[in-house]
Amino acid sequence: MSPSPLLAGIDIGTTNIKALVFDTAGRVQASASVPTPTHYPRPGWAYHTPGELWTCTLNVIRDAVSQLETADPIASIAVSSMAESGVPLDAADRPTADIIAWFDGRTSSQAAWLRKTLGEERIYAITGLSLEPIFGLCKVLWLKENSPQAYARTVSWLNVADYIAFRLCGHKATDYSLASRTLVYDLHRRDWHSGMLDEAGVSRGLFPQAVPSGTLLGRLLPDVARATGLPSRVQVATGGHDHICGALAVGATEQDTLLNSLGTAEALCITGDRAWLSDQFARQGYTTGAHVARDRYYILGSIYTSGACVEWIRNLLGSNVEYGTLVSEAEMAPPGSLGVHFQPHLRLGNPPNNDPESRAAFIGLTSDVKRGAMFRAVLEGLAYESRLCLEAIVSHPEIDRPNRIVAIGGNTRNRLLLQIKSSVFNQRISIADVEESVALGAAVLGGLGAGVYADIDSALPELTYDSWTVEPDAEQVATYETGFQNVYRGIFPALQSLHHSLRDARKSEG
């Protein structure tokens, strides 16, 4: 009797690169992780090198596989990644440049040019994306303008997950969910938009074929099998966008569920059977794209520096201070943090306040405020920002307020944040006790491509995991409602002109 198949899932994340092996019920059999190598050459810039990402991926796969008694049952592998970064390749499939990180801010002038050339409303109507510098086309144009020799050698552009899958099996493709983050993918036709590419001066041939998530690409290359310990018969399939793979893993594929993915960045995602496109969503910075579940779409709002804000304030208050100490001190601080409020815009404004010039800010500081209150204010600011993001989504007449909130991601371990968020939302939050849901979502897609699962609908009921809930604190709900309505809603409009003045001052100084 042959053993039950195992499924491998890779998560190329902003903070870590992870490889996990699951059984068909979603239970972890082996796992490994390394920090994602990221370089910061100057303020506002960040990049990865393709070679480092590939080497790290090989290492974590090999480490995970070595934990198994035998790798023979592994049937498939698929990759998920952060969504807006790409790898430019030449005719010999060698990288022509480094990978501009998804959050890198250097591409604002390219976004401004696209705004004038193609128009924000047209871009949104075709792609479902509000025009932001982070998206793939802006990075392509930056390379074209700033490194013309490298661009001249570039014949293909692969999203990060697509590049790793290509290195695994030798076949180039992208899935619909990652294609949806490039700024040139026609969401209605499920294909690249030749007209927009022509007007942007970019070849249609630069982008690979777009296919559904979970599409079989081919077998593992022999040299990869030798380097990792994976069986050579392992099948490689297309994965997808990290947040959306996470949503799949916990069954957040219906409109009644809000998926709250908590990582370095945070996503609030609602799934439906149609693409919700409205001028209001476009102005506010929300994005609509193709889900990894076939024939499904999502609307996504992002808190670009969610977990990053927590790490930032932790380091600011003293890197030698234990995290548990900060949490304990924050728990001792009263709800409302002695009147201190924090706007978590460390890099740019979040939807619905779609302003790349907005920045983080504390207001209400006094000499009575100690570090516990400051730390709590950051957590409260993140919770307020999440609610602000959701309120704008459900103001759309065709989107009801979800009656279920499911949280996933590394920052679900921050129990105080979840307690505050539940009270700010005045709604129960269910935390899916899934170790690395993004990698699990990728593994399920790999299993779909290899025929382990017949389809998504039959795969999801097989996955078993525990969950726990956080209930609103009745004594805190009123305090947070007042703080949200009377103070937090007003912070962004009150500071917006000042942040634009700061931008102008920086430009005049530079």
C-alpha positions as CSV (number, residue, x, y, z in Angstrom):
1,M,0.0,0.0,0.0
2,S,1.5,3.3,-1.1
3,P,1.8,6.1,1.5
4,S,-0.6,9.0,1.4
5,P,0.8,11.9,-0.7
6,L,2.5,14.9,0.9
7,L,2.4,18.5,-0.5
8,A,5.1,21.1,-0.3
9,G,4.4,24.8,-0.2
10,I,6.9,27.7,-0.5
11,D,6.2,31.2,0.9
12,I,8.6,33.9,-0.4
13,G,7.6,36.6,2.1
14,T,8.8,40.2,2.9
15,T,10.4,39.0,6.1
16,N,11.1,35.3,5.7
17,I,11.3,32.6,3.1
18,K,9.6,29.4,4.3
19,A,9.2,25.8,3.0
20,L,6.7,23.5,4.6
21,V,5.5,20.0,3.9
22,F,1.9,19.1,4.7
23,D,-0.2,16.0,4.5
24,T,-3.5,16.3,2.6
25,A,-5.4,17.3,5.7
26,G,-3.1,20.4,6.0
27,R,-1.1,19.1,9.0
28,V,2.6,20.2,9.0
29,Q,5.1,17.4,8.6
30,A,8.2,19.5,8.2
31,S,9.1,23.2,8.1
32,A,12.1,25.5,7.6
33,S,12.6,29.2,7.4
34,V,15.3,31.8,6.8
35,P,15.1,35.6,6.8
36,T,14.5,37.1,3.3
37,P,17.7,38.9,2.2
38,T,16.9,42.5,1.6
39,H,19.2,45.4,0.9
40,Y,18.5,49.0,1.7
41,P,21.0,51.2,-0.4
42,R,19.4,54.5,0.5
43,P,16.2,55.8,2.3
44,G,13.1,54.7,0.5
45,W,14.9,52.0,-1.6
46,A,15.0,48.3,-1.0
47,Y,15.9,45.4,-3.2
48,H,16.5,41.6,-3.3
49,T,18.9,39.7,-5.5
50,P,17.4,36.8,-7.5
51,G,20.4,34.6,-6.7
52,E,20.0,35.1,-2.9
53,L,16.3,34.4,-3.1
54,W,16.9,31.2,-5.1
55,T,19.7,30.0,-2.8
56,C,17.6,30.6,0.3
57,T,14.7,28.7,-1.3
58,L,16.9,25.7,-2.1
59,N,18.2,25.8,1.5
60,V,14.8,25.9,3.2
61,I,13.4,23.1,0.9
62,R,16.5,20.9,1.7
63,D,16.1,21.7,5.4
64,A,12.4,20.8,5.5
65,V,12.9,17.6,3.4
66,S,15.7,16.4,5.7
67,Q,13.2,16.3,8.6
68,L,11.2,13.6,6.9
69,E,11.9,9.9,7.2
70,T,11.5,9.8,3.5
71,A,10.7,12.3,0.8
72,D,9.1,9.8,-1.5
73,P,5.5,10.7,-0.7
74,I,6.0,14.3,-1.8
75,A,3.8,14.7,-4.9
76,S,3.9,18.4,-5.6
77,I,5.2,21.9,-4.9
78,A,3.9,25.4,-5.5
79,V,5.1,28.8,-4.6
80,S,3.4,31.9,-3.1
81,S,5.1,35.3,-2.8
82,M,4.7,39.0,-2.1
83,A,2.8,40.2,-5.1
84,E,4.3,43.3,-6.8
85,S,8.0,42.5,-7.3
86,G,9.4,41.0,-10.5
87,V,12.6,39.5,-11.9
88,P,13.8,40.7,-15.3
89,L,15.5,38.0,-17.4
90,D,17.5,38.0,-20.6
91,A,17.3,35.6,-23.5
92,A,19.5,33.1,-21.6
93,D,17.2,33.4,-18.5
94,R,19.8,35.3,-16.5
95,P,18.6,38.2,-14.3
96,T,19.4,41.6,-15.8
97,A,18.8,43.5,-12.6
98,D,18.0,43.2,-9.0
99,I,14.4,42.8,-7.7
100,I,12.9,46.1,-6.6
101,A,11.1,45.3,-3.4
102,W,7.3,45.6,-3.5
103,F,7.4,48.5,-0.9
104,D,10.3,50.3,-2.5
105,G,9.4,54.0,-3.1
106,R,11.6,54.9,-6.0
107,T,8.9,54.5,-8.7
108,S,6.7,57.5,-7.9
109,S,7.7,59.3,-11.1
110,Q,6.8,56.3,-13.2
111,A,3.4,56.2,-11.5
112,A,2.9,59.9,-12.2
113,W,3.8,59.4,-15.9
114,L,1.2,56.6,-16.1
115,R,-1.3,58.8,-14.5
116,K,-0.9,61.4,-17.3
117,T,-0.4,58.8,-20.1
118,L,-3.0,56.2,-19.4
119,G,-5.2,57.8,-16.8
120,E,-6.2,56.5,-13.4
121,E,-9.8,55.8,-14.2
122,R,-8.9,53.8,-17.3
123,I,-6.3,51.8,-15.5
124,Y,-8.7,51.0,-12.7
125,A,-11.6,50.1,-15.1
126,I,-9.3,47.6,-16.9
127,T,-7.1,46.2,-14.1
128,G,-9.0,46.7,-10.9
129,L,-5.9,48.5,-9.4
130,S,-5.8,52.0,-8.1
131,L,-2.6,53.6,-9.4
132,E,0.2,53.2,-6.9
133,P,4.0,53.2,-7.4
134,I,4.3,49.7,-5.9
135,F,2.8,47.8,-8.9
136,G,4.8,45.8,-11.5
137,L,4.6,48.1,-14.5
138,C,6.0,51.0,-12.5
139,K,9.1,48.9,-11.7
140,V,9.4,47.8,-15.4
141,L,9.4,51.5,-16.4
142,W,11.9,52.4,-13.8
143,L,14.3,49.8,-15.1
144,K,13.7,51.1,-18.7
145,E,14.4,54.7,-17.7
146,N,17.2,54.2,-15.2
147,S,19.0,51.2,-16.5
148,P,18.5,51.2,-20.2
149,Q,21.2,48.7,-21.0
150,A,19.8,46.2,-18.6
151,Y,16.3,46.8,-19.9
152,A,17.5,46.3,-23.5
153,R,18.7,42.8,-22.6
154,T,15.4,42.0,-20.8
155,V,13.1,39.7,-22.7
156,S,10.8,38.4,-19.8
157,W,9.5,39.6,-16.5
158,L,8.5,37.0,-13.9
159,N,6.8,37.8,-10.6
160,V,8.9,36.4,-7.7
161,A,6.8,33.3,-7.2
162,D,6.8,32.7,-10.9
163,Y,10.6,33.0,-11.0
164,I,11.1,30.5,-8.2
165,A,8.7,28.1,-10.0
166,F,10.6,28.6,-13.2
167,R,13.9,27.7,-11.4
168,L,12.2,24.6,-10.0
169,C,10.8,23.2,-13.3
170,G,12.0,25.3,-16.2
171,H,8.6,26.5,-17.3
172,K,7.5,30.2,-17.3
173,A,4.0,31.2,-16.4
174,T,2.1,33.4,-13.9
175,D,-1.2,32.9,-12.2
176,Y,-4.1,35.2,-12.4
177,S,-3.7,36.5,-8.8
178,L,-0.1,37.7,-9.4
179,A,-0.9,38.9,-12.9
180,S,-3.6,41.0,-11.2
181,R,-0.8,43.0,-9.4
182,T,1.1,44.1,-12.5
183,L,-1.1,47.1,-13.6
184,V,-1.4,45.7,-17.2
185,Y,-3.6,42.6,-16.7
186,D,-7.2,42.9,-18.1
187,L,-9.3,41.5,-15.3
188,H,-12.3,41.1,-17.6
189,R,-10.6,39.2,-20.4
190,R,-8.1,37.4,-18.1
191,D,-5.2,38.4,-20.4
192,W,-2.6,41.1,-20.8
193,H,-3.9,44.3,-22.2
194,S,-2.0,44.9,-25.4
195,G,-3.2,48.5,-25.8
196,M,-2.0,49.6,-22.4
197,L,1.4,47.9,-22.9
198,D,1.8,49.6,-26.3
199,E,1.0,53.0,-24.9
200,A,3.5,52.4,-22.1
201,G,6.1,51.3,-24.6
202,V,6.5,47.8,-23.1
203,S,6.5,44.6,-25.2
204,R,3.6,42.2,-24.8
205,G,6.1,39.4,-24.9
206,L,7.7,40.6,-21.7
207,F,5.0,38.9,-19.6
208,P,4.5,35.1,-19.5
209,Q,1.3,33.3,-20.1
210,A,-1.3,33.9,-17.4
211,V,-3.1,30.7,-16.2
212,P,-5.3,29.7,-13.2
213,S,-3.7,29.1,-9.9
214,G,-3.0,25.4,-9.4
215,T,-2.1,24.8,-13.1
216,L,0.5,22.1,-13.7
217,L,3.7,23.4,-15.0
218,G,5.9,20.3,-15.2
219,R,8.2,18.1,-13.2
220,L,11.0,19.2,-11.0
221,L,14.4,19.6,-12.8
222,P,16.9,16.9,-12.0
223,D,19.5,19.3,-10.6
224,V,16.9,20.8,-8.3
225,A,15.9,17.3,-7.1
226,R,19.6,16.6,-6.3
227,A,20.1,19.9,-4.5
228,T,17.0,19.6,-2.3
229,G,16.4,16.0,-1.8
230,L,12.9,16.2,-3.4
231,P,11.9,13.2,-5.6
232,S,12.5,14.0,-9.3
233,R,8.8,13.1,-10.0
234,V,7.5,16.0,-7.9
235,Q,5.1,18.1,-10.0
236,V,5.3,21.9,-9.9
237,A,2.2,24.0,-10.2
238,T,1.4,27.7,-10.2
239,G,0.8,29.3,-6.8
240,G,-0.3,32.8,-6.2
241,H,-0.4,36.1,-4.2
242,D,0.5,35.4,-0.6
243,H,-2.5,37.0,1.1
244,I,-4.9,35.3,-1.3
245,C,-3.2,31.9,-0.8
246,G,-3.7,32.4,2.9
247,A,-7.4,33.1,2.3
248,L,-7.7,29.9,0.4
249,A,-6.1,27.9,3.2
250,V,-8.7,28.9,5.7
251,G,-11.7,28.7,3.4
252,A,-12.2,32.5,3.2
253,T,-13.7,32.2,-0.3
254,E,-17.3,33.6,0.3
255,Q,-18.5,37.1,0.7
256,D,-19.7,36.7,4.3
257,T,-16.1,36.4,5.5
258,L,-13.5,39.0,6.0
259,L,-10.0,37.6,5.8
260,N,-7.6,39.7,7.9
261,S,-4.0,38.6,7.0
262,L,-1.6,40.0,9.6
263,G,2.1,40.1,8.6
264,T,4.7,42.8,7.9
265,A,1.9,44.3,5.9
266,E,-1.8,43.6,6.6
267,A,-4.6,42.8,4.2
268,L,-8.3,43.0,4.6
269,C,-9.9,40.8,1.9
270,I,-13.5,40.0,0.9
271,T,-14.2,37.5,-1.8
272,G,-17.0,37.4,-4.3
273,D,-18.1,36.0,-7.6
274,R,-17.6,39.2,-9.5
275,A,-15.1,42.0,-9.6
276,W,-16.3,45.1,-7.6
277,L,-15.1,48.1,-9.6
278,S,-16.2,51.6,-8.6
279,D,-14.7,55.0,-9.0
280,Q,-14.9,55.4,-5.2
281,F,-12.7,52.3,-4.6
282,A,-10.3,53.6,-7.2
283,R,-9.9,57.0,-5.5
284,Q,-9.5,55.4,-2.1
285,G,-6.8,53.0,-3.1
286,Y,-8.6,49.6,-2.9
287,T,-7.7,46.9,-5.4
288,T,-9.7,44.2,-7.0
289,G,-8.1,41.1,-8.5
290,A,-8.5,37.5,-9.5
291,H,-8.6,35.0,-6.5
292,V,-6.6,31.8,-6.5
293,A,-9.9,30.0,-6.2
294,R,-11.1,29.7,-9.7
295,D,-13.8,32.1,-11.0
296,R,-13.6,34.2,-7.8
297,Y,-12.5,37.7,-7.2
298,Y,-11.5,39.8,-4.2
299,I,-11.4,43.3,-3.0
300,L,-8.4,44.1,-1.0
301,G,-7.4,46.9,1.4
302,S,-3.9,47.0,2.7
303,I,-2.2,48.4,5.9
304,Y,1.2,48.6,4.3
305,T,3.2,48.7,7.5
306,S,1.2,46.8,10.1
307,G,3.7,44.3,11.6
308,A,6.4,46.7,10.5
309,C,4.9,49.4,12.8
310,V,5.1,47.0,15.8
311,E,8.7,46.2,15.1
312,W,9.6,49.8,14.5
313,I,8.2,51.0,17.8
314,R,9.7,48.0,19.6
315,N,13.2,49.0,18.3
316,L,12.6,52.6,18.9
317,L,11.7,52.0,22.6
318,G,14.8,49.9,23.1
319,S,16.0,46.8,21.2
320,N,17.2,45.3,24.5
321,V,13.6,45.4,26.0
322,E,11.9,42.1,25.9
323,Y,8.8,42.0,23.7
324,G,6.8,40.4,26.5
325,T,7.7,43.3,28.7
326,L,6.3,45.9,26.3
327,V,3.1,43.9,25.9
328,S,2.8,43.7,29.7
329,E,3.3,47.4,30.1
330,A,0.8,48.1,27.3
331,E,-1.8,45.9,29.0
332,M,-1.3,48.0,32.1
333,A,-2.0,51.2,30.2
334,P,-5.6,52.2,30.0
335,P,-7.7,51.8,26.8
336,G,-7.2,55.0,24.8
337,S,-3.5,55.2,25.8
338,L,-3.9,58.4,27.9
339,G,-5.2,60.3,24.9
340,V,-2.3,59.3,22.6
341,H,-3.2,58.3,19.0
342,F,-1.0,56.9,16.3
343,Q,-1.5,57.0,12.5
344,P,0.3,54.0,11.1
345,H,1.5,55.4,7.8
346,L,5.2,54.7,8.0
347,R,5.6,54.5,4.2
348,L,2.5,55.9,2.7
349,G,-1.2,56.3,3.3
350,N,-3.5,53.2,3.4
351,P,-6.9,52.8,1.9
352,P,-9.2,54.7,2.1
353,N,-6.7,57.5,2.6
354,N,-4.9,57.0,-0.7
355,D,-2.1,59.5,-0.3
356,P,1.5,58.4,-0.9
357,E,2.7,61.6,0.9
358,S,1.0,60.7,4.2
359,R,3.3,59.7,7.0
360,A,3.0,58.2,10.5
361,A,2.3,60.5,13.4
362,F,1.6,60.5,17.1
363,I,-0.8,63.0,18.6
364,G,-1.7,63.7,22.2
365,L,1.7,63.1,23.7
366,T,2.3,64.4,27.2
367,S,4.9,64.0,29.9
368,D,2.6,61.4,31.6
369,V,3.0,59.0,28.7
370,K,5.4,56.2,29.2
371,R,6.5,53.5,26.8
372,G,3.6,51.1,27.7
373,A,1.1,53.7,26.6
374,M,3.0,54.5,23.4
375,F,3.2,50.8,22.5
376,R,-0.5,50.4,23.2
377,A,-1.2,53.5,21.1
378,V,0.5,51.9,18.1
379,L,-1.6,48.8,18.5
380,E,-4.8,50.9,18.8
381,G,-3.8,52.9,15.8
382,L,-3.4,49.7,13.7
383,A,-6.9,48.5,14.9
384,Y,-8.5,51.9,14.1
385,E,-6.8,51.9,10.7
386,S,-8.2,48.4,10.0
387,R,-11.7,49.5,10.9
388,L,-11.4,52.6,8.7
389,C,-10.3,50.4,5.8
390,L,-13.3,48.0,6.3
391,E,-15.9,50.8,6.8
392,A,-15.1,52.2,3.4
393,I,-15.4,48.8,1.7
394,V,-18.8,48.0,3.3
395,S,-20.1,51.4,2.4
396,H,-20.4,50.1,-1.2
397,P,-24.1,49.2,-1.8
398,E,-23.3,45.7,-3.1
399,I,-21.1,44.6,-0.2
400,D,-22.6,43.7,3.1
401,R,-20.7,43.8,6.3
402,P,-19.1,40.4,6.8
403,N,-20.6,38.4,9.7
404,R,-17.3,36.5,10.2
405,I,-13.8,37.7,10.6
406,V,-10.9,35.2,10.2
407,A,-7.4,36.3,11.1
408,I,-4.2,34.6,9.9
409,G,-0.5,35.4,9.8
410,G,2.4,35.8,12.1
411,N,0.9,38.7,14.0
412,T,-2.0,36.7,15.2
413,R,0.4,35.8,18.0
414,N,0.0,39.3,19.2
415,R,-2.9,38.6,21.5
416,L,-3.2,42.2,22.8
417,L,-3.5,43.5,19.2
418,L,-6.3,41.1,18.5
419,Q,-8.1,41.9,21.7
420,I,-7.9,45.6,20.9
421,K,-9.0,45.0,17.3
422,S,-12.0,42.9,18.4
423,S,-13.1,45.7,20.7
424,V,-12.6,48.4,18.1
425,F,-14.6,46.4,15.5
426,N,-17.1,45.3,18.3
427,Q,-17.0,41.9,16.6
428,R,-15.7,38.4,17.4
429,I,-12.5,37.5,15.6
430,S,-11.7,33.9,14.8
431,I,-8.0,33.0,14.6
432,A,-7.2,30.1,12.4
433,D,-4.6,28.0,14.2
434,V,-2.9,27.2,10.9
435,E,0.9,27.1,10.9
436,E,1.9,29.2,7.9
437,S,-1.4,29.5,6.1
438,V,0.2,31.1,3.0
439,A,2.4,28.1,2.5
440,L,-0.5,25.8,3.0
441,G,-2.5,27.6,0.4
442,A,0.4,27.2,-2.0
443,A,0.6,23.5,-1.1
444,V,-3.1,23.0,-1.8
445,L,-2.6,24.6,-5.2
446,G,0.3,22.3,-5.9
447,G,-1.9,19.3,-4.9
448,L,-4.6,20.6,-7.3
449,G,-2.1,20.7,-10.2
450,A,-0.7,17.2,-9.4
451,G,-4.2,15.7,-9.3
452,V,-4.1,15.0,-5.5
453,Y,-7.3,17.0,-5.2
454,A,-10.0,17.0,-7.9
455,D,-10.8,20.7,-7.3
456,I,-10.8,23.4,-4.7
457,D,-14.3,22.5,-3.4
458,S,-13.2,19.0,-2.6
459,A,-9.8,20.1,-1.2
460,L,-11.0,22.6,1.4
461,P,-13.2,20.2,3.5
462,E,-10.2,17.9,3.9
463,L,-8.2,20.5,5.7
464,T,-8.4,20.2,9.4
465,Y,-7.2,22.8,11.9
466,D,-8.2,24.3,15.2
467,S,-9.3,27.9,15.8
468,W,-9.8,30.1,18.8
469,T,-11.8,33.3,19.1
470,V,-11.3,36.7,20.6
471,E,-14.4,38.5,21.9
472,P,-14.9,42.2,22.3
473,D,-14.3,43.6,25.8
474,A,-17.6,45.2,26.6
475,E,-16.0,47.7,28.9
476,Q,-13.6,48.9,26.1
477,V,-16.0,49.0,23.2
478,A,-17.5,52.4,24.1
479,T,-14.0,53.9,24.7
480,Y,-12.8,52.8,21.3
481,E,-16.0,53.8,19.5
482,T,-15.5,57.4,20.9
483,G,-11.8,57.4,20.0
484,F,-12.5,56.2,16.5
485,Q,-15.4,58.5,15.7
486,N,-14.3,61.6,17.5
487,V,-10.5,61.5,17.0
488,Y,-9.1,58.9,14.7
489,R,-11.3,59.7,11.7
490,G,-10.0,63.3,11.8
491,I,-6.3,62.6,12.0
492,F,-5.6,62.1,8.3
493,P,-7.5,65.1,7.0
494,A,-6.0,67.3,9.7
495,L,-2.4,66.3,8.9
496,Q,-2.7,65.9,5.1
497,S,-1.7,69.4,4.1
498,L,1.2,69.4,6.6
499,H,2.6,66.2,5.0
500,H,2.4,67.7,1.6
501,S,4.3,70.7,2.9
502,L,6.9,68.4,4.2
503,R,7.2,66.8,0.8
504,D,7.6,70.2,-0.9
505,A,10.3,71.2,1.7
506,R,12.2,68.0,1.0
507,K,12.1,68.7,-2.7
508,S,13.4,72.3,-2.2
509,E,16.2,71.0,0.1
510,G,17.2,68.3,-2.4
